[in-house]
């Protein structure tokens, strides 16, 4: 080997001549990396604010029933008829079947909820319809006394009253219909 080549090899082999390139480390992630790693400042701040503001604790349906409050149905009851609503009122004891054949407002004994204005209007409508029915029955059977017609209608109607419905007995006491 020639002296120039040896000199070049010796120069390269000497310490300090060969060095690694400078590496620059960045300790901050890019915006895309922050999103991918789950940095959601808005969500974290909303969560922190929600934790600081007190709100009422929701009650379970069983707890609401124990308090006498009917929980809202999960599905709307669009197919409910007026007869279904009257049956519900009878079961809840908000309305009772009187011994005279008319519906009676018994809201003091009402269980699970209260009587709404719509319910009161429904009871009045049903009672008007019953009075009209009895009036018509008198025209069909003019020789039969009105009280007798009412009693026979009431006996037949009492068989169809919903089980557990609030019914007035002949002696004036109230109780649930047994089935």
C-alpha positions as CSV (number, residue, x, y, z in Angstrom):
1,X,0.0,0.0,0.0
2,X,1.2,3.5,-0.7
3,X,2.1,5.9,2.0
4,X,-0.8,8.2,1.1
5,X,-3.3,5.4,1.5
6,X,-1.9,4.4,4.9
7,X,-2.1,8.0,6.0
8,X,-5.7,8.2,5.0
9,X,-6.6,5.0,6.8
10,X,-4.7,6.2,9.9
11,X,-6.5,9.5,9.8
12,X,-9.9,7.8,9.6
13,X,-9.1,5.3,12.3
14,X,-8.1,8.0,14.8
15,X,-10.6,8.6,17.5
16,X,-12.9,11.7,17.0
17,X,-12.8,11.5,13.3
18,X,-15.9,9.3,13.0
19,X,-18.9,10.6,14.7
20,X,-22.6,9.8,14.6
21,X,-25.0,12.4,13.1
22,X,-26.9,14.6,15.6
23,X,-30.4,13.3,16.5
24,X,-33.1,15.8,17.4
25,X,-35.8,14.4,19.8
26,X,-39.2,16.1,19.9
27,X,-41.2,15.5,23.0
28,X,-44.4,17.0,21.7
29,X,-46.8,14.9,19.6
30,X,-48.5,16.2,16.5
31,X,-52.2,17.0,16.5
32,X,-53.0,13.8,14.6
33,X,-51.0,11.8,17.2
34,X,-52.9,13.5,20.1
35,X,-56.2,12.7,18.5
36,X,-55.2,9.1,17.9
37,X,-53.9,8.7,21.5
38,X,-57.2,10.0,22.9
39,X,-56.5,13.5,23.9
40,X,-60.1,15.0,24.0
41,X,-59.8,18.2,26.1
42,X,-63.4,19.2,25.4
43,X,-64.8,15.9,26.6
44,X,-62.6,15.9,29.7
45,X,-63.6,19.4,30.6
46,X,-67.3,18.6,30.2
47,X,-66.9,15.5,32.3
48,X,-65.1,17.5,35.0
49,X,-67.8,20.2,35.0
50,X,-70.6,17.5,35.2
51,X,-68.9,16.0,38.2
52,X,-68.9,19.3,40.0
53,X,-72.5,20.2,39.4
54,X,-74.9,18.3,41.6
55,X,-78.0,16.8,39.9
56,X,-80.8,14.6,41.3
57,X,-80.3,10.8,41.2
58,X,-82.8,9.1,39.0
59,X,-85.1,6.6,40.7
60,X,-85.7,3.1,39.5
61,X,-89.3,2.1,38.4
62,X,-89.6,0.0,41.5
63,X,-88.7,2.9,43.7
64,X,-91.2,5.1,41.9
65,X,-94.0,2.5,42.4
66,X,-93.2,2.3,46.1
67,X,-93.7,6.1,46.3
68,X,-97.0,5.8,44.5
69,X,-95.8,7.3,41.3
70,X,-96.6,5.5,38.0
71,X,-93.4,5.5,35.8
72,X,-93.8,6.7,32.3
73,X,-94.3,3.9,29.8
74,X,-91.4,3.0,27.6
75,X,-93.8,2.7,24.6
76,X,-96.6,5.1,23.9
77,X,-100.1,3.5,24.4
78,X,-101.7,4.8,21.2
79,X,-104.0,1.9,21.0
80,X,-105.7,2.4,24.4
81,X,-109.4,2.9,24.2
82,X,-111.6,4.8,26.6
83,X,-112.7,1.5,28.2
84,X,-109.0,0.6,28.8
85,X,-108.6,4.0,30.6
86,X,-111.7,3.4,32.7
87,X,-110.4,-0.1,33.6
88,X,-107.1,1.4,34.7
89,X,-108.8,4.0,36.8
90,X,-110.9,1.2,38.4
91,X,-107.8,-0.9,39.2
92,X,-106.0,2.1,40.7
93,X,-109.1,2.9,42.8
94,X,-109.3,6.4,41.4
95,X,-112.8,5.7,40.2
96,X,-115.3,3.1,41.5
97,X,-118.4,1.4,40.1
98,X,-121.2,2.8,42.3
99,X,-124.1,0.6,43.4
100,X,-126.4,2.9,41.4
101,X,-124.6,1.9,38.1
102,X,-122.7,5.2,37.7
103,X,-118.9,5.7,38.0
104,X,-118.0,7.5,41.2
105,X,-115.0,9.7,41.8
106,X,-113.0,8.0,44.6
107,X,-109.7,9.9,44.2
108,X,-109.0,9.8,47.9
109,X,-108.3,6.1,47.6
110,X,-106.3,6.5,44.4
111,X,-103.2,4.4,44.2
112,X,-100.2,5.1,41.9
113,X,-100.9,8.5,40.5
114,X,-103.8,10.9,40.5
115,X,-107.0,11.8,38.6
116,X,-106.3,14.1,35.7
117,X,-108.7,16.5,34.1
118,X,-108.9,14.2,31.1
119,X,-109.9,11.4,33.5
120,X,-112.6,13.4,35.1
121,X,-114.0,14.4,31.7
122,X,-113.9,10.7,30.7
123,X,-115.9,9.7,33.8
124,X,-118.5,12.3,33.1
125,X,-118.8,11.2,29.5
126,X,-119.2,7.5,30.6
127,X,-121.9,8.5,33.1
128,X,-123.8,10.6,30.5
129,X,-123.7,7.7,28.1
130,X,-125.1,5.3,30.8
131,X,-127.9,7.7,31.6
132,X,-128.8,7.9,27.9
133,X,-128.7,4.1,27.6
134,X,-131.1,3.8,30.6
135,X,-133.4,6.5,29.0
136,X,-133.4,4.5,25.7
137,X,-134.1,1.2,27.6
138,X,-137.2,2.9,29.2
139,X,-138.5,3.7,25.7
140,X,-138.0,0.1,24.5
141,X,-139.7,-1.4,27.6
142,X,-142.1,1.2,28.8
143,X,-143.9,-1.0,31.3
144,X,-140.8,-1.9,33.3
145,X,-139.8,0.6,36.1
146,X,-136.6,2.5,35.7
147,X,-135.0,1.2,38.9
148,X,-135.6,-2.4,37.7
149,X,-134.0,-1.7,34.4
150,X,-131.0,-0.1,36.1
151,X,-130.6,-3.0,38.5
152,X,-130.7,-5.6,35.8
153,X,-128.3,-3.6,33.6
154,X,-126.0,-3.2,36.6
155,X,-126.0,-6.9,37.4
156,X,-124.9,-7.7,33.9
157,X,-122.4,-4.9,33.7
158,X,-120.8,-5.9,37.1
159,X,-119.8,-9.3,35.6
160,X,-117.6,-7.4,33.1
161,X,-115.9,-5.1,35.5
162,X,-112.1,-5.6,35.4
163,X,-110.6,-7.8,38.1
164,X,-109.3,-5.8,41.0
165,X,-111.6,-2.9,40.1
166,X,-113.0,-0.7,42.8
167,X,-116.7,-1.6,43.3
168,X,-119.3,-0.4,45.8
169,X,-121.2,-3.2,47.6
170,X,-125.0,-3.1,48.3
171,X,-124.3,-2.1,51.9
172,X,-122.3,1.0,50.7
173,X,-118.8,-0.4,51.4
174,X,-116.0,-0.3,48.8
175,X,-113.8,-3.2,47.8
176,X,-111.9,-4.8,45.0
177,X,-113.8,-7.1,42.6
178,X,-112.6,-10.6,43.1
179,X,-112.2,-12.9,40.1
